[in-house]
Amino acid sequence: MITLYSKNNCMQCKMTKKFLEQNGASFQEINIDEHPEKIDYVKSLGFTAAPVIESEQMVFSGFQPAKLKEII
């Protein structure tokens, strides 16, 4: 399962979500602006900027189509 940690007014978050949707990926989106309790978890992964994408294979930040293709 892919988890997309996003936030409001984040262009890279929107691009990542659109890429996942266009490629038929199964994912859940957690908006950290709406769920601030998740911020500490995202920081514990080593990231301070959205989007953060977590899968069984890897965790990374930013809109990275090549890495997204690897996990879908």
PDB file of N, H, CA, C and O in Angstrom:
ATOM      1  N   MET A   1       0.846  -1.192   0.000  1.00  0.00           N
ATOM      2  CA  MET A   1       0.000   0.000   0.000  1.00  0.00           C
ATOM      3  C   MET A   1       0.885   1.246   0.000  1.00  0.00           C
ATOM      4  O   MET A   1       1.875   1.322   0.727  1.00  0.00           O
ATOM      5  N   ILE A   2       0.520   2.190  -0.803  1.00  0.00           N
ATOM      6  H   ILE A   2      -0.285   2.128  -1.394  1.00  0.00           H
ATOM      7  CA  ILE A   2       1.228   3.464  -0.889  1.00  0.00           C
ATOM      8  C   ILE A   2       0.475   4.483  -0.039  1.00  0.00           C
ATOM      9  O   ILE A   2      -0.748   4.593  -0.115  1.00  0.00           O
ATOM     10  N   THR A   3       1.226   5.225   0.770  1.00  0.00           N
ATOM     11  H   THR A   3       2.220   5.135   0.832  1.00  0.00           H
ATOM     12  CA  THR A   3       0.638   6.314   1.540  1.00  0.00           C
ATOM     13  C   THR A   3       1.272   7.612   1.076  1.00  0.00           C
ATOM     14  O   THR A   3       2.496   7.739   1.028  1.00  0.00           O
ATOM     15  N   LEU A   4       0.429   8.568   0.736  1.00  0.00           N
ATOM     16  H   LEU A   4      -0.565   8.465   0.774  1.00  0.00           H
ATOM     17  CA  LEU A   4       0.866   9.895   0.308  1.00  0.00           C
ATOM     18  C   LEU A   4       0.544  10.872   1.428  1.00  0.00           C
ATOM     19  O   LEU A   4      -0.624  11.112   1.735  1.00  0.00           O
ATOM     20  N   TYR A   5       1.578  11.433   2.035  1.00  0.00           N
ATOM     21  H   TYR A   5       2.527  11.238   1.786  1.00  0.00           H
ATOM     22  CA  TYR A   5       1.393  12.474   3.044  1.00  0.00           C
ATOM     23  C   TYR A   5       1.487  13.800   2.312  1.00  0.00           C
ATOM     24  O   TYR A   5       2.529  14.140   1.751  1.00  0.00           O
ATOM     25  N   SER A   6       0.394  14.543   2.321  1.00  0.00           N
ATOM     26  H   SER A   6      -0.452  14.267   2.776  1.00  0.00           H
ATOM     27  CA  SER A   6       0.327  15.790   1.562  1.00  0.00           C
ATOM     28  C   SER A   6      -0.077  16.930   2.480  1.00  0.00           C
ATOM     29  O   SER A   6      -0.344  16.734   3.666  1.00  0.00           O
ATOM     30  N   LYS A   7      -0.116  18.130   1.905  1.00  0.00           N
ATOM     31  H   LYS A   7       0.100  18.290   0.942  1.00  0.00           H
ATOM     32  CA  LYS A   7      -0.638  19.286   2.636  1.00  0.00           C
ATOM     33  C   LYS A   7      -1.327  20.228   1.665  1.00  0.00           C
ATOM     34  O   LYS A   7      -1.193  20.097   0.449  1.00  0.00           O
ATOM     35  N   ASN A   8      -2.054  21.164   2.212  1.00  0.00           N
ATOM     36  H   ASN A   8      -2.162  21.271   3.201  1.00  0.00           H
ATOM     37  CA  ASN A   8      -2.798  22.117   1.390  1.00  0.00           C
ATOM     38  C   ASN A   8      -1.841  23.024   0.609  1.00  0.00           C
ATOM     39  O   ASN A   8      -0.726  23.297   1.055  1.00  0.00           O
ATOM     40  N   ASN A   9      -2.290  23.481  -0.553  1.00  0.00           N
ATOM     41  H   ASN A   9      -3.196  23.259  -0.915  1.00  0.00           H
ATOM     42  CA  ASN A   9      -1.539  24.431  -1.383  1.00  0.00           C
ATOM     43  C   ASN A   9      -0.130  23.941  -1.708  1.00  0.00           C
ATOM     44  O   ASN A   9       0.829  24.710  -1.656  1.00  0.00           O
ATOM     45  N   CYS A  10      -0.015  22.666  -2.039  1.00  0.00           N
ATOM     46  H   CYS A  10      -0.794  22.042  -2.081  1.00  0.00           H
ATOM     47  CA  CYS A  10       1.283  22.043  -2.325  1.00  0.00           C
ATOM     48  C   CYS A  10       1.246  21.506  -3.755  1.00  0.00           C
ATOM     49  O   CYS A  10       0.606  20.489  -4.021  1.00  0.00           O
ATOM     50  N   MET A  11       1.923  22.181  -4.664  1.00  0.00           N
ATOM     51  H   MET A  11       2.443  23.007  -4.448  1.00  0.00           H
ATOM     52  CA  MET A  11       1.883  21.788  -6.071  1.00  0.00           C
ATOM     53  C   MET A  11       2.487  20.402  -6.289  1.00  0.00           C
ATOM     54  O   MET A  11       1.937  19.608  -7.052  1.00  0.00           O
ATOM     55  N   GLN A  12       3.611  20.095  -5.632  1.00  0.00           N
ATOM     56  H   GLN A  12       4.058  20.740  -5.012  1.00  0.00           H
ATOM     57  CA  GLN A  12       4.209  18.771  -5.803  1.00  0.00           C
ATOM     58  C   GLN A  12       3.286  17.679  -5.267  1.00  0.00           C
ATOM     59  O   GLN A  12       3.267  16.567  -5.795  1.00  0.00           O
ATOM     60  N   CYS A  13       2.521  17.993  -4.219  1.00  0.00           N
ATOM     61  H   CYS A  13       2.536  18.897  -3.791  1.00  0.00           H
ATOM     62  CA  CYS A  13       1.551  17.025  -3.686  1.00  0.00           C
ATOM     63  C   CYS A  13       0.480  16.741  -4.740  1.00  0.00           C
ATOM     64  O   CYS A  13       0.128  15.587  -4.985  1.00  0.00           O
ATOM     65  N   LYS A  14      -0.027  17.796  -5.352  1.00  0.00           N
ATOM     66  H   LYS A  14       0.259  18.733  -5.153  1.00  0.00           H
ATOM     67  CA  LYS A  14      -1.066  17.641  -6.377  1.00  0.00           C
ATOM     68  C   LYS A  14      -0.538  16.851  -7.573  1.00  0.00           C
ATOM     69  O   LYS A  14      -1.239  16.001  -8.121  1.00  0.00           O
ATOM     70  N   MET A  15       0.688  17.133  -7.967  1.00  0.00           N
ATOM     71  H   MET A  15       1.258  17.824  -7.521  1.00  0.00           H
ATOM     72  CA  MET A  15       1.277  16.434  -9.106  1.00  0.00           C
ATOM     73  C   MET A  15       1.480  14.951  -8.786  1.00  0.00           C
ATOM     74  O   MET A  15       1.258  14.089  -9.636  1.00  0.00           O
ATOM     75  N   THR A  16       1.901  14.665  -7.557  1.00  0.00           N
ATOM     76  H   THR A  16       2.081  15.365  -6.866  1.00  0.00           H
ATOM     77  CA  THR A  16       2.109  13.275  -7.141  1.00  0.00           C
ATOM     78  C   THR A  16       0.784  12.528  -7.112  1.00  0.00           C
ATOM     79  O   THR A  16       0.690  11.405  -7.606  1.00  0.00           O
ATOM     80  N   LYS A  17      -0.242  13.150  -6.533  1.00  0.00           N
ATOM     81  H   LYS A  17      -0.166  14.062  -6.132  1.00  0.00           H
ATOM     82  CA  LYS A  17      -1.565  12.517  -6.466  1.00  0.00           C
ATOM     83  C   LYS A  17      -2.104  12.254  -7.874  1.00  0.00           C
ATOM     84  O   LYS A  17      -2.633  11.176  -8.147  1.00  0.00           O
ATOM     85  N   LYS A  18      -1.971  13.235  -8.760  1.00  0.00           N
ATOM     86  H   LYS A  18      -1.541  14.110  -8.538  1.00  0.00           H
ATOM     87  CA  LYS A  18      -2.454  13.082 -10.134  1.00  0.00           C
ATOM     88  C   LYS A  18      -1.713  11.949 -10.839  1.00  0.00           C
ATOM     89  O   LYS A  18      -2.328  11.159 -11.555  1.00  0.00           O
ATOM     90  N   PHE A  19      -0.396  11.863 -10.642  1.00  0.00           N
ATOM     91  H   PHE A  19       0.103  12.505 -10.060  1.00  0.00           H
ATOM     92  CA  PHE A  19       0.404  10.804 -11.262  1.00  0.00           C
ATOM     93  C   PHE A  19      -0.076   9.434 -10.788  1.00  0.00           C
ATOM     94  O   PHE A  19      -0.246   8.520 -11.595  1.00  0.00           O
ATOM     95  N   LEU A  20      -0.292   9.290  -9.481  1.00  0.00           N
ATOM     96  H   LEU A  20      -0.153  10.032  -8.825  1.00  0.00           H
ATOM     97  CA  LEU A  20      -0.753   8.012  -8.932  1.00  0.00           C
ATOM     98  C   LEU A  20      -2.127   7.649  -9.495  1.00  0.00           C
ATOM     99  O   LEU A  20      -2.365   6.501  -9.870  1.00  0.00           O
ATOM    100  N   GLU A  21      -3.029   8.632  -9.553  1.00  0.00           N
ATOM    101  H   GLU A  21      -2.836   9.565  -9.248  1.00  0.00           H
ATOM    102  CA  GLU A  21      -4.377   8.378 -10.077  1.00  0.00           C
ATOM    103  C   GLU A  21      -4.327   7.989 -11.555  1.00  0.00           C
ATOM    104  O   GLU A  21      -5.002   7.048 -11.973  1.00  0.00           O
ATOM    105  N   GLN A  22      -3.532   8.709 -12.343  1.00  0.00           N
ATOM    106  H   GLN A  22      -2.984   9.473 -12.003  1.00  0.00           H
ATOM    107  CA  GLN A  22      -3.452   8.439 -13.781  1.00  0.00           C
ATOM    108  C   GLN A  22      -2.852   7.068 -14.079  1.00  0.00           C
ATOM    109  O   GLN A  22      -3.115   6.482 -15.129  1.00  0.00           O
ATOM    110  N   ASN A  23      -2.046   6.562 -13.149  1.00  0.00           N
ATOM    111  H   ASN A  23      -1.832   7.037 -12.296  1.00  0.00           H
ATOM    112  CA  ASN A  23      -1.409   5.264 -13.347  1.00  0.00           C
ATOM    113  C   ASN A  23      -2.135   4.143 -12.615  1.00  0.00           C
ATOM    114  O   ASN A  23      -1.620   3.030 -12.512  1.00  0.00           O
ATOM    115  N   GLY A  24      -3.327   4.431 -12.109  1.00  0.00           N
ATOM    116  H   GLY A  24      -3.746   5.335 -12.193  1.00  0.00           H
ATOM    117  CA  GLY A  24      -4.165   3.407 -11.496  1.00  0.00           C
ATOM    118  C   GLY A  24      -3.614   2.822 -10.209  1.00  0.00           C
ATOM    119  O   GLY A  24      -3.931   1.687  -9.853  1.00  0.00           O
ATOM    120  N   ALA A  25      -2.793   3.587  -9.511  1.00  0.00           N
ATOM    121  H   ALA A  25      -2.535   4.509  -9.800  1.00  0.00           H
ATOM    122  CA  ALA A  25      -2.188   3.092  -8.270  1.00  0.00           C
ATOM    123  C   ALA A  25      -3.199   3.119  -7.126  1.00  0.00           C
ATOM    124  O   ALA A  25      -4.040   4.012  -7.034  1.00  0.00           O
ATOM    125  N   SER A  26      -3.091   2.123  -6.268  1.00  0.00           N
ATOM    126  H   SER A  26      -2.407   1.397  -6.343  1.00  0.00           H
ATOM    127  CA  SER A  26      -3.897   2.085  -5.053  1.00  0.00           C
ATOM    128  C   SER A  26      -3.110   2.808  -3.964  1.00  0.00           C
ATOM    129  O   SER A  26      -1.995   2.409  -3.627  1.00  0.00           O
ATOM    130  N   PHE A  27      -3.692   3.872  -3.419  1.00  0.00           N
ATOM    131  H   PHE A  27      -4.597   4.197  -3.693  1.00  0.00           H
ATOM    132  CA  PHE A  27      -2.976   4.634  -2.393  1.00  0.00           C
ATOM    133  C   PHE A  27      -3.963   5.302  -1.456  1.00  0.00           C
ATOM    134  O   PHE A  27      -5.140   5.476  -1.772  1.00  0.00           O
ATOM    135  N   GLN A  28      -3.444   5.674  -0.286  1.00  0.00           N
ATOM    136  H   GLN A  28      -2.488   5.532  -0.030  1.00  0.00           H
ATOM    137  CA  GLN A  28      -4.250   6.479   0.622  1.00  0.00           C
ATOM    138  C   GLN A  28      -3.528   7.801   0.804  1.00  0.00           C
ATOM    139  O   GLN A  28      -2.300   7.855   0.867  1.00  0.00           O
ATOM    140  N   GLU A  29      -4.313   8.866   0.887  1.00  0.00           N
ATOM    141  H   GLU A  29      -5.311   8.823   0.836  1.00  0.00           H
ATOM    142  CA  GLU A  29      -3.745  10.195   1.080  1.00  0.00           C
ATOM    143  C   GLU A  29      -4.058  10.660   2.487  1.00  0.00           C
ATOM    144  O   GLU A  29      -5.199  10.580   2.941  1.00  0.00           O
ATOM    145  N   ILE A  30      -3.033  11.146   3.174  1.00  0.00           N
ATOM    146  H   ILE A  30      -2.105  11.211   2.805  1.00  0.00           H
ATOM    147  CA  ILE A  30      -3.214  11.730   4.497  1.00  0.00           C
ATOM    148  C   ILE A  30      -2.722  13.166   4.418  1.00  0.00           C
ATOM    149  O   ILE A  30      -1.535  13.417   4.215  1.00  0.00           O
ATOM    150  N   ASN A  31      -3.645  14.104   4.581  1.00  0.00           N
ATOM    151  H   ASN A  31      -4.610  13.900   4.746  1.00  0.00           H
ATOM    152  CA  ASN A  31      -3.312  15.525   4.550  1.00  0.00           C
ATOM    153  C   ASN A  31      -2.860  15.922   5.954  1.00  0.00           C
ATOM    154  O   ASN A  31      -3.655  15.888   6.894  1.00  0.00           O
ATOM    155  N   ILE A  32      -1.588  16.300   6.100  1.00  0.00           N
ATOM    156  H   ILE A  32      -0.943  16.327   5.336  1.00  0.00           H
ATOM    157  CA  ILE A  32      -1.074  16.604   7.437  1.00  0.00           C
ATOM    158  C   ILE A  32      -1.568  17.953   7.961  1.00  0.00           C
ATOM    159  O   ILE A  32      -1.439  18.234   9.153  1.00  0.00           O
ATOM    160  N   ASP A  33      -2.129  18.785   7.090  1.00  0.00           N
ATOM    161  H   ASP A  33      -2.234  18.557   6.123  1.00  0.00           H
ATOM    162  CA  ASP A  33      -2.783  20.002   7.581  1.00  0.00           C
ATOM    163  C   ASP A  33      -4.083  19.635   8.297  1.00  0.00           C
ATOM    164  O   ASP A  33      -4.461  20.274   9.279  1.00  0.00           O
ATOM    165  N   GLU A  34      -4.760  18.606   7.798  1.00  0.00           N
ATOM    166  H   GLU A  34      -4.453  18.087   7.000  1.00  0.00           H
ATOM    167  CA  GLU A  34      -6.020  18.162   8.391  1.00  0.00           C
ATOM    168  C   GLU A  34      -5.805  17.126   9.494  1.00  0.00           C
ATOM    169  O   GLU A  34      -6.684  16.910  10.329  1.00  0.00           O
ATOM    170  N   HIS A  35      -4.632  16.484   9.495  1.00  0.00           N
ATOM    171  H   HIS A  35      -3.918  16.659   8.817  1.00  0.00           H
ATOM    172  CA  HIS A  35      -4.293  15.468  10.504  1.00  0.00           C
ATOM    173  C   HIS A  35      -2.922  15.799  11.100  1.00  0.00           C
ATOM    174  O   HIS A  35      -1.950  15.083  10.856  1.00  0.00           O
ATOM    175  N   PRO A  36      -2.842  16.889  11.886  1.00  0.00           N
ATOM    176  CA  PRO A  36      -1.537  17.321  12.417  1.00  0.00           C
ATOM    177  C   PRO A  36      -0.870  16.288  13.322  1.00  0.00           C
ATOM    178  O   PRO A  36       0.332  16.365  13.573  1.00  0.00           O
ATOM    179  N   GLU A  37      -1.647  15.326  13.811  1.00  0.00           N
ATOM    180  H   GLU A  37      -2.624  15.264  13.607  1.00  0.00           H
ATOM    181  CA  GLU A  37      -1.049  14.275  14.645  1.00  0.00           C
ATOM    182  C   GLU A  37      -0.074  13.402  13.855  1.00  0.00           C
ATOM    183  O   GLU A  37       0.725  12.678  14.448  1.00  0.00           O
ATOM    184  N   LYS A  38      -0.132  13.464  12.532  1.00  0.00           N
ATOM    185  H   LYS A  38      -0.781  14.052  12.050  1.00  0.00           H
ATOM    186  CA  LYS A  38       0.766  12.668  11.678  1.00  0.00           C
ATOM    187  C   LYS A  38       2.104  13.364  11.405  1.00  0.00           C
ATOM    188  O   LYS A  38       3.023  12.744  10.869  1.00  0.00           O
ATOM    189  N   ILE A  39       2.219  14.640  11.769  1.00  0.00           N
ATOM    190  H   ILE A  39       1.473  15.144  12.204  1.00  0.00           H
ATOM    191  CA  ILE A  39       3.439  15.399  11.468  1.00  0.00           C
ATOM    192  C   ILE A  39       4.658  14.772  12.133  1.00  0.00           C
ATOM    193  O   ILE A  39       5.705  14.637  11.500  1.00  0.00           O
ATOM    194  N   ASP A  40       4.533  14.386  13.405  1.00  0.00           N
ATOM    195  H   ASP A  40       3.682  14.496  13.919  1.00  0.00           H
ATOM    196  CA  ASP A  40       5.679  13.792  14.098  1.00  0.00           C
ATOM    197  C   ASP A  40       6.114  12.495  13.433  1.00  0.00           C
ATOM    198  O   ASP A  40       7.308  12.205  13.362  1.00  0.00           O
ATOM    199  N   TYR A  41       5.150  11.708  12.942  1.00  0.00           N
ATOM    200  H   TYR A  41       4.180  11.943  13.000  1.00  0.00           H
ATOM    201  CA  TYR A  41       5.497  10.463  12.256  1.00  0.00           C
ATOM    202  C   TYR A  41       6.288  10.756  10.983  1.00  0.00           C
ATOM    203  O   TYR A  41       7.307  10.119  10.716  1.00  0.00           O
ATOM    204  N   VAL A  42       5.814  11.721  10.204  1.00  0.00           N
ATOM    205  H   VAL A  42       4.987  12.239  10.421  1.00  0.00           H
ATOM    206  CA  VAL A  42       6.512  12.074   8.959  1.00  0.00           C
ATOM    207  C   VAL A  42       7.922  12.571   9.278  1.00  0.00           C
ATOM    208  O   VAL A  42       8.877  12.223   8.583  1.00  0.00           O
ATOM    209  N   LYS A  43       8.053  13.380  10.327  1.00  0.00           N
ATOM    210  H   LYS A  43       7.278  13.663  10.892  1.00  0.00           H
ATOM    211  CA  LYS A  43       9.380  13.857  10.731  1.00  0.00           C
ATOM    212  C   LYS A  43      10.263  12.701  11.175  1.00  0.00           C
ATOM    213  O   LYS A  43      11.472  12.719  10.942  1.00  0.00           O
ATOM    214  N   SER A  44       9.665  11.684  11.819  1.00  0.00           N
ATOM    215  H   SER A  44       8.683  11.669  12.008  1.00  0.00           H
ATOM    216  CA  SER A  44      10.444  10.524  12.273  1.00  0.00           C
ATOM    217  C   SER A  44      10.998   9.730  11.092  1.00  0.00           C
ATOM    218  O   SER A  44      11.982   9.004  11.233  1.00  0.00           O
ATOM    219  N   LEU A  45      10.362   9.870   9.927  1.00  0.00           N
ATOM    220  H   LEU A  45       9.562  10.459   9.812  1.00  0.00           H
ATOM    221  CA  LEU A  45      10.865   9.227   8.713  1.00  0.00           C
ATOM    222  C   LEU A  45      12.058   9.987   8.137  1.00  0.00           C
ATOM    223  O   LEU A  45      12.755   9.494   7.250  1.00  0.00           O
ATOM    224  N   GLY A  46      12.283  11.205   8.659  1.00  0.00           N
ATOM    225  H   GLY A  46      11.717  11.606   9.380  1.00  0.00           H
ATOM    226  CA  GLY A  46      13.418  12.005   8.213  1.00  0.00           C
ATOM    227  C   GLY A  46      13.068  13.097   7.227  1.00  0.00           C
ATOM    228  O   GLY A  46      13.950  13.633   6.554  1.00  0.00           O
ATOM    229  N   PHE A  47      11.780  13.438   7.130  1.00  0.00           N
ATOM    230  H   PHE A  47      11.064  13.003   7.676  1.00  0.00           H
ATOM    231  CA  PHE A  47      11.351  14.424   6.139  1.00  0.00           C
ATOM    232  C   PHE A  47      10.685  15.623   6.803  1.00  0.00           C
ATOM    233  O   PHE A  47      10.011  15.490   7.824  1.00  0.00           O
ATOM    234  N   THR A  48      10.887  16.796   6.205  1.00  0.00           N
ATOM    235  H   THR A  48      11.434  16.903   5.375  1.00  0.00           H
ATOM    236  CA  THR A  48      10.267  18.015   6.714  1.00  0.00           C
ATOM    237  C   THR A  48       9.462  18.743   5.646  1.00  0.00           C
ATOM    238  O   THR A  48       8.872  19.787   5.924  1.00  0.00           O
ATOM    239  N   ALA A  49       9.429  18.208   4.429  1.00  0.00           N
ATOM    240  H   ALA A  49       9.908  17.360   4.203  1.00  0.00           H
ATOM    241  CA  ALA A  49       8.688  18.851   3.339  1.00  0.00           C
ATOM    242  C   ALA A  49       7.769  17.840   2.668  1.00  0.00           C
ATOM    243  O   ALA A  49       8.111  16.666   2.533  1.00  0.00           O
ATOM    244  N   ALA A  50       6.609  18.310   2.254  1.00  0.00           N
ATOM    245  H   ALA A  50       6.332  19.264   2.364  1.00  0.00           H
ATOM    246  CA  ALA A  50       5.632  17.457   1.568  1.00  0.00           C
ATOM    247  C   ALA A  50       5.854  17.566   0.061  1.00  0.00           C
ATOM    248  O   ALA A  50       6.401  18.563  -0.410  1.00  0.00           O
ATOM    249  N   PRO A  51       5.446  16.571  -0.686  1.00  0.00           N
ATOM    250  CA  PRO A  51       4.817  15.335  -0.232  1.00  0.00           C
ATOM    251  C   PRO A  51       5.848  14.307   0.226  1.00  0.00           C
ATOM    252  O   PRO A  51       7.005  14.329  -0.195  1.00  0.00           O
ATOM    253  N   VAL A  52       5.401  13.416   1.094  1.00  0.00           N
ATOM    254  H   VAL A  52       4.462  13.399   1.436  1.00  0.00           H
ATOM    255  CA  VAL A  52       6.204  12.259   1.472  1.00  0.00           C
ATOM    256  C   VAL A  52       5.423  11.030   1.022  1.00  0.00           C
ATOM    257  O   VAL A  52       4.235  10.894   1.316  1.00  0.00           O
ATOM    258  N   ILE A  53       6.096  10.148   0.315  1.00  0.00           N
ATOM    259  H   ILE A  53       7.061  10.258   0.077  1.00  0.00           H
ATOM    260  CA  ILE A  53       5.466   8.944  -0.216  1.00  0.00           C
ATOM    261  C   ILE A  53       6.096   7.750   0.483  1.00  0.00           C
ATOM    262  O   ILE A  53       7.314   7.571   0.469  1.00  0.00           O
ATOM    263  N   GLU A  54       5.244   6.937   1.093  1.00  0.00           N
ATOM    264  H   GLU A  54       4.255   7.082   1.104  1.00  0.00           H
ATOM    265  CA  GLU A  54       5.719   5.763   1.824  1.00  0.00           C
ATOM    266  C   GLU A  54       5.116   4.516   1.192  1.00  0.00           C
ATOM    267  O   GLU A  54       3.907   4.432   0.976  1.00  0.00           O
ATOM    268  N   SER A  55       5.983   3.551   0.901  1.00  0.00           N
ATOM    269  H   SER A  55       6.965   3.620   1.077  1.00  0.00           H
ATOM    270  CA  SER A  55       5.520   2.263   0.384  1.00  0.00           C
ATOM    271  C   SER A  55       6.313   1.171   1.084  1.00  0.00           C
ATOM    272  O   SER A  55       7.194   1.455   1.895  1.00  0.00           O
ATOM    273  N   GLU A  56       5.995  -0.077   0.768  1.00  0.00           N
ATOM    274  H   GLU A  56       5.279  -0.307   0.109  1.00  0.00           H
ATOM    275  CA  GLU A  56       6.748  -1.185   1.354  1.00  0.00           C
ATOM    276  C   GLU A  56       8.199  -1.175   0.875  1.00  0.00           C
ATOM    277  O   GLU A  56       9.093  -1.615   1.598  1.00  0.00           O
ATOM    278  N   GLN A  57       8.437  -0.676  -0.342  1.00  0.00           N
ATOM    279  H   GLN A  57       7.710  -0.319  -0.929  1.00  0.00           H
ATOM    280  CA  GLN A  57       9.777  -0.696  -0.914  1.00  0.00           C
ATOM    281  C   GLN A  57      10.655   0.468  -0.477  1.00  0.00           C
ATOM    282  O   GLN A  57      11.855   0.290  -0.267  1.00  0.00           O
ATOM    283  N   MET A  58      10.071   1.669  -0.335  1.00  0.00           N
ATOM    284  H   MET A  58       9.096   1.814  -0.505  1.00  0.00           H
ATOM    285  CA  MET A  58      10.881   2.856  -0.063  1.00  0.00           C
ATOM    286  C   MET A  58      10.027   3.995   0.476  1.00  0.00           C
ATOM    287  O   MET A  58       8.797   3.965   0.424  1.00  0.00           O
ATOM    288  N   VAL A  59      10.728   5.002   0.997  1.00  0.00           N
ATOM    289  H   VAL A  59      11.727   5.026   1.039  1.00  0.00           H
ATOM    290  CA  VAL A  59      10.101   6.244   1.444  1.00  0.00           C
ATOM    291  C   VAL A  59      10.901   7.378   0.817  1.00  0.00           C
ATOM    292  O   VAL A  59      12.131   7.384   0.875  1.00  0.00           O
ATOM    293  N   PHE A  60      10.193   8.346   0.214  1.00  0.00           N
ATOM    294  H   PHE A  60       9.194   8.341   0.168  1.00  0.00           H
ATOM    295  CA  PHE A  60      10.885   9.473  -0.397  1.00  0.00           C
ATOM    296  C   PHE A  60       9.992  10.704  -0.376  1.00  0.00           C
ATOM    297  O   PHE A  60       8.796  10.627  -0.095  1.00  0.00           O
ATOM    298  N   SER A  61      10.604  11.833  -0.678  1.00  0.00           N
ATOM    299  H   SER A  61      11.575  11.896  -0.906  1.00  0.00           H
ATOM    300  CA  SER A  61       9.895  13.109  -0.646  1.00  0.00           C
ATOM    301  C   SER A  61       9.959  13.762  -2.016  1.00  0.00           C
ATOM    302  O   SER A  61      10.895  13.543  -2.785  1.00  0.00           O
ATOM    303  N   GLY A  62       8.947  14.567  -2.305  1.00  0.00           N
ATOM    304  H   GLY A  62       8.187  14.745  -1.680  1.00  0.00           H
ATOM    305  CA  GLY A  62       8.923  15.309  -3.561  1.00  0.00           C
ATOM    306  C   GLY A  62       8.237  14.542  -4.677  1.00  0.00           C
ATOM    307  O   GLY A  62       7.951  13.351  -4.552  1.00  0.00           O
ATOM    308  N   PHE A  63       7.979  15.249  -5.772  1.00  0.00           N
ATOM    309  H   PHE A  63       8.212  16.216  -5.874  1.00  0.00           H
ATOM    310  CA  PHE A  63       7.377  14.632  -6.953  1.00  0.00           C
ATOM    311  C   PHE A  63       8.490  13.997  -7.769  1.00  0.00           C
ATOM    312  O   PHE A  63       9.258  14.695  -8.432  1.00  0.00           O
ATOM    313  N   GLN A  64       8.576  12.662  -7.720  1.00  0.00           N
ATOM    314  H   GLN A  64       7.952  12.095  -7.182  1.00  0.00           H
ATOM    315  CA  GLN A  64       9.641  11.923  -8.396  1.00  0.00           C
ATOM    316  C   GLN A  64       9.024  10.798  -9.225  1.00  0.00           C
ATOM    317  O   GLN A  64       8.897   9.671  -8.746  1.00  0.00           O
ATOM    318  N   PRO A  65       8.640  11.100 -10.469  1.00  0.00           N
ATOM    319  CA  PRO A  65       7.956  10.110 -11.308  1.00  0.00           C
ATOM    320  C   PRO A  65       8.695   8.784 -11.454  1.00  0.00           C
ATOM    321  O   PRO A  65       8.057   7.731 -11.470  1.00  0.00           O
ATOM    322  N   ALA A  66      10.019   8.807 -11.561  1.00  0.00           N
ATOM    323  H   ALA A  66      10.537   9.663 -11.549  1.00  0.00           H
ATOM    324  CA  ALA A  66      10.766   7.552 -11.733  1.00  0.00           C
ATOM    325  C   ALA A  66      10.590   6.650 -10.514  1.00  0.00           C
ATOM    326  O   ALA A  66      10.390   5.444 -10.655  1.00  0.00           O
ATOM    327  N   LYS A  67      10.666   7.235  -9.323  1.00  0.00           N
ATOM    328  H   LYS A  67      10.829   8.215  -9.209  1.00  0.00           H
ATOM    329  CA  LYS A  67      10.478   6.437  -8.104  1.00  0.00           C
ATOM    330  C   LYS A  67       9.029   5.996  -7.964  1.00  0.00           C
ATOM    331  O   LYS A  67       8.760   4.880  -7.518  1.00  0.00           O
ATOM    332  N   LEU A  68       8.095   6.859  -8.341  1.00  0.00           N
ATOM    333  H   LEU A  68       8.313   7.765  -8.704  1.00  0.00           H
ATOM    334  CA  LEU A  68       6.681   6.482  -8.273  1.00  0.00           C
ATOM    335  C   LEU A  68       6.414   5.279  -9.174  1.00  0.00           C
ATOM    336  O   LEU A  68       5.670   4.374  -8.796  1.00  0.00           O
ATOM    337  N   LYS A  69       7.013   5.264 -10.354  1.00  0.00           N
ATOM    338  H   LYS A  69       7.618   5.999 -10.661  1.00  0.00           H
ATOM    339  CA  LYS A  69       6.825   4.130 -11.274  1.00  0.00           C
ATOM    340  C   LYS A  69       7.343   2.833 -10.666  1.00  0.00           C
ATOM    341  O   LYS A  69       6.792   1.762 -10.919  1.00  0.00           O
ATOM    342  N   GLU A  70       8.410   2.926  -9.858  1.00  0.00           N
ATOM    343  H   GLU A  70       8.858   3.796  -9.653  1.00  0.00           H
ATOM    344  CA  GLU A  70       8.978   1.728  -9.235  1.00  0.00           C
ATOM    345  C   GLU A  70       8.028   1.093  -8.221  1.00  0.00           C
ATOM    346  O   GLU A  70       8.046  -0.123  -8.028  1.00  0.00           O
ATOM    347  N   ILE A  71       7.205   1.908  -7.578  1.00  0.00           N
ATOM    348  H   ILE A  71       7.190   2.895  -7.735  1.00  0.00           H
ATOM    349  CA  ILE A  71       6.386   1.374  -6.476  1.00  0.00           C
ATOM    350  C   ILE A  71       4.948   1.059  -6.871  1.00  0.00           C
ATOM    351  O   ILE A  71       4.205   0.482  -6.077  1.00  0.00           O
ATOM    352  N   ILE A  72       4.541   1.432  -8.098  1.00  0.00           N
ATOM    353  H   ILE A  72       5.144   1.901  -8.743  1.00  0.00           H
ATOM    354  CA  ILE A  72       3.150   1.131  -8.481  1.00  0.00           C
ATOM    355  C   ILE A  72       3.070  -0.094  -9.367  1.00  0.00           C
ATOM    356  O   ILE A  72       1.979  -0.488  -9.780  1.00  0.00           O
TER     357      ILE A  72
END
